[in-house]
């Protein structure tokens, strides 16, 4: 395995590997002086991201129109917080697409639950954004990715 970074600039066949749900590969990092450089760091792997999104699909958030946002938050916050704690430790931005995926499902939930939003995706997003402004701690992932 060749750990390519700012000091090792060569090119080899194997420059990345997956381990414990993380992909280790060269990524852009910032040093303590604010300068960017290439560093060999971990982030959530593609397979782990796909597994998390598959789990989100299995929750079927969008068809639970009998539940309130508070109910949904109580049902799924512990799992999402666990993902954030584990995968958000290194290179947080690698987790953002998965967290946005949850917001997309919440928009679909709002469109199904509220008749006035059923044909208006933008209004549903605005509705969720207003809830997030009023109650930023309702969903665990709203600390990082707002709707």
Buried (B, 14 or more C-beta within 10 A) or exposed (E): EBBBBBEEEEEEEEBBEBEEBBBBBBBEBEEEEEEEEBBBBBBBBEEBBEEBBEBBEEBEBBEBEEBEBEEBBEEBBEBBBEBBEBBBEBBBEBBBEBBBBBBBBBBBBBBBBBEEBEEBBEBBBBBBEEBBEEEEEBBBBBEBBBB
